[in-house]
Amino acid sequence: MELPTEQASIQAEVHQPDIPMPPTNLTFDDGEPLESPRHRIAMNLLIRSVQSAFHDRSDFFAGGNMFVYYSRTQAMNQDFRGPDFFVTLDVDGSRERKAWVTWEEEGRFPDVIVEFLSPSTEKVDREDKKRLYERIFKTQDYFIFDPFDPNSLQGWHLQIGRRGYQSLRSNAQGWLWCEALELWLGTWQGVIDREPATGTCDWLRFYDPDGNLILLPEEAERIEKEAERAEKEAERARADRAEQENIRLIEQLRVRGINPEELLGN
């Protein structure tokens, strides 16, 4: 969701922040689609993953491809800002929103932002947006990832008093720690919503502190059904083994001239 003037506009906002005054004609959609179906699926995957991780909470909002309004000048200039994915904590998660309007959110900005890189946005995502999120938004954790490049994950954590964003170091699996959410962010190989059409690809997903993949509801349901089916098969196998053992014992008794029915009192 970028406009040709975005780079210059971001730089102007960084150097000249102002106090937002509520405008009356906010735009919620610029008609610009995401770069590819994979970008769209990747965005929705992260939103649903956070919702699964925080299923018992209502004090957060997870959004994607949604405008963030943060200043009067930006709104008047229709200088749209739409992070591909973001999470804001300690807010009313039950309220519907068409955009994230900071002056309607008690001045709250996103705590976590992920931008999905593409050839047309990579420079802005790496430089201008990073500067905006660091200096104006003061977003705690910022990540970038190219859905078509599994080795492209990078992230920064905001450390006040230590020159702003500091690069995050990956663990042995190549994951990055998202301190704001207390979750790992890393790649997972598979198929989501029939993407890709053949084979598999790497998706950006969240993992809990112990390294367990945050499952989507349908994944958790599938695993539960598979576990139930495996347990039923195990029960049948145990019953078959017990029956075979009984047959073997009966044959041994007969070989010794003992009538099993008499032995059992039948």
C-alpha positions in Angstrom: 0.0 0.0 0.0 2.6 2.5 -1.2 2.3 5.8 -3.1 4.9 7.3 -5.3 5.6 10.1 -2.8 5.9 7.8 0.1 9.7 8.1 0.6 9.7 11.9 0.8 6.6 12.0 2.9 8.0 9.6 5.5 11.2 11.6 5.8 9.2 14.8 6.3 7.1 13.1 9.0 10.1 11.8 10.8 11.7 15.3 11.0 8.5 17.3 11.6 6.0 15.4 13.8 2.9 17.3 14.7 0.0 16.9 17.1 -2.9 15.1 15.4 -6.2 16.8 15.1 -9.1 14.5 14.2 -10.0 15.0 10.5 -13.5 14.0 9.3 -12.7 12.4 5.9 -10.3 9.5 6.5 -9.7 7.1 3.7 -9.7 3.4 4.5 -8.8 1.8 1.2 -6.5 3.1 -1.6 -7.4 0.2 -3.9 -3.8 -1.1 -4.1 -3.7 -4.9 -3.7 -0.9 -6.7 -2.0 2.1 -7.8 -4.2 0.9 -11.4 -4.7 -1.5 -14.0 -3.4 1.4 -15.3 -1.2 1.8 -11.9 0.4 -1.9 -11.8 1.2 -1.9 -15.4 2.7 1.3 -14.6 4.7 -0.4 -11.6 6.2 -3.5 -13.5 7.2 -1.5 -16.4 8.5 0.3 -14.1 11.0 -3.0 -12.4 12.1 -4.6 -15.8 12.7 -1.5 -17.1 14.5 -1.5 -14.3 17.0 -5.3 -14.7 17.5 -4.6 -18.4 18.2 -1.7 -17.6 20.6 -3.8 -15.1 22.5 -7.1 -16.9 22.2 -7.9 -16.3 25.8 -7.2 -12.6 25.7 -9.2 -9.6 24.5 -6.6 -6.8 25.2 -4.9 -6.8 21.8 -5.6 -6.0 18.2 -3.9 -7.8 15.2 -4.4 -6.2 11.8 -2.9 -6.2 8.3 -2.8 -4.0 5.2 -4.7 -1.4 7.3 -3.9 2.3 7.3 -2.3 3.7 10.4 -3.1 7.4 10.9 -0.8 9.2 13.3 -0.7 12.9 12.4 -2.9 15.7 11.1 -0.5 16.5 8.2 -0.4 12.8 7.1 -4.2 12.6 7.1 -4.7 15.8 5.2 -2.1 14.8 2.6 -3.7 11.4 2.3 -0.2 10.0 2.9 -1.3 6.5 3.6 0.7 4.1 5.8 -0.4 0.5 5.9 1.9 -2.1 7.6 1.4 -5.5 6.1 1.0 -6.9 9.7 0.9 -5.3 13.1 -0.1 -6.0 16.7 -1.0 -3.4 19.3 -1.2 -4.6 22.9 -3.2 -3.3 25.9 -6.2 -2.0 23.8 -9.8 -3.0 23.4 -9.6 -5.9 21.0 -13.4 -6.3 20.7 -13.9 -3.0 18.9 -14.2 -3.0 15.1 -11.8 -0.8 13.2 -11.4 0.2 9.5 -8.1 1.8 10.2 -5.7 2.3 13.1 -6.3 6.0 14.1 -3.9 6.8 16.9 -5.9 9.7 18.3 -8.8 7.3 18.7 -6.6 4.8 20.5 -5.3 7.1 23.3 -2.1 7.7 21.3 -1.2 4.0 21.0 1.0 2.8 18.1 1.6 -0.8 17.0 4.0 -2.7 19.3 5.0 -5.2 16.5 5.2 -4.7 12.8 6.1 -7.1 10.0 6.6 -5.9 6.4 6.6 -8.4 3.6 9.3 -7.4 1.1 8.8 -7.1 -2.6 11.0 -5.5 -5.4 8.8 -2.4 -5.4 8.8 -1.9 -1.6 12.0 -3.3 -0.3 14.0 -0.1 -0.2 11.2 1.8 1.6 10.6 -1.1 4.0 14.3 -1.3 4.9 15.1 2.4 5.2 12.2 4.9 5.3 9.6 2.8 7.1 12.2 1.5 9.5 13.1 5.0 10.4 9.4 6.0 10.8 8.6 3.0 13.0 11.7 3.7 15.1 11.4 7.4 15.6 7.6 8.2 15.3 5.8 5.0 16.0 8.4 3.7 18.5 7.3 0.2 17.6 9.1 -2.3 19.9 9.8 -5.0 17.4 10.1 -4.6 13.6 10.6 -7.5 11.2 11.0 -7.8 7.4 10.6 -10.9 5.3 10.3 -11.8 1.6 7.8 -14.6 1.2 9.8 -15.8 -1.8 13.1 -15.9 0.0 13.3 -18.1 3.1 16.6 -16.6 4.2 15.4 -13.0 4.2 14.1 -12.7 7.8 15.5 -9.7 9.7 14.4 -8.0 12.8 15.1 -5.1 15.2 14.1 -4.4 18.8 13.8 -0.8 20.1 16.1 -0.1 23.0 15.5 3.4 24.3 18.8 5.0 25.2 20.8 2.7 22.9 20.4 4.5 19.6 17.0 3.1 18.8 16.6 -0.1 16.9 19.2 -2.9 17.6 19.5 -5.9 15.2 18.1 -9.2 16.6 20.3 -12.3 16.6 18.7 -15.5 15.4 18.7 -18.8 17.4 19.9 -22.1 16.1 16.7 -22.6 14.0 17.1 -19.1 12.4 14.2 -17.7 14.4 14.0 -14.2 16.0 12.6 -13.4 19.4 9.7 -11.0 19.5 9.9 -9.6 22.9 6.6 -7.6 22.8 4.6 -10.8 22.1 7.0 -13.2 24.0 7.0 -15.4 20.9 9.5 -16.7 18.4 9.1 -15.6 14.8 10.6 -18.0 12.2 9.9 -20.0 9.0 7.8 -23.1 8.6 7.7 -25.2 5.5 4.3 -26.3 4.1 1.2 -25.4 2.2 -1.3 -22.8 3.3 -4.6 -22.2 1.4 -3.3 -24.2 -1.6 -0.2 -22.0 -1.9 2.1 -22.9 -3.5 0.2 -24.8 -6.2 2.9 -27.5 -6.2 5.4 -28.5 -3.5 5.9 -26.4 -0.4 7.3 -23.0 0.5 8.5 -21.3 3.6 6.0 -19.3 5.6 6.6 -16.8 8.5 5.0 -18.2 11.6 5.0 -17.8 15.4 6.4 -20.3 17.9 5.9 -20.3 21.6 8.8 -19.8 24.1 9.4 -23.6 24.1 9.7 -23.7 20.4 6.3 -25.2 19.6 4.5 -24.0 16.5 1.5 -21.8 17.2 -1.2 -23.9 15.5 -4.1 -22.5 13.5 -7.5 -23.8 14.7 -7.9 -26.1 11.8 -4.4 -27.5 12.4 -5.1 -28.1 16.0 -8.4 -29.9 15.1 -6.7 -32.0 12.5 -3.9 -33.0 15.0 -6.5 -33.9 17.6 -8.5 -36.1 15.2 -5.3 -37.8 14.1 -4.4 -38.4 17.7 -7.9 -39.9 18.3 -7.6 -42.1 15.3 -4.1 -43.3 16.3 -5.4 -44.1 19.8 -8.3 -46.1 18.3 -5.9 -48.0 16.1 -3.6 -48.7 19.1 -6.6 -50.0 21.0 -7.5 -52.3 18.2 -3.9 -53.5 17.9 -3.8 -54.2 21.7 -7.1 -56.1 21.4 -5.7 -58.2 18.4 -2.5 -59.0 20.3 -4.5 -60.1 23.4 -6.7 -62.3 21.2 -3.7 -63.9 19.5 -2.1 -64.5 22.9 -5.3 -66.2 24.1 -5.3 -68.5 21.0 -1.6 -69.3 21.6 -2.2 -70.3 25.2 -5.3 -72.4 24.3 -3.2 -74.3 21.7 -0.5 -74.9 24.3 -3.0 -76.4 26.7 -4.4 -78.7 24.1 -1.0 -79.9 23.1 -0.5 -80.9 26.8 -3.8 -82.8 26.7 -5.7 -80.2 28.8 -9.2 -79.1 27.8 -9.3 -75.4 28.1 -13.1 -75.4 28.6 -12.8 -77.8 31.5 -10.0 -75.8 33.0 -12.2 -72.8 32.9 -15.1 -74.6 34.4 -17.3 -74.4 31.3 
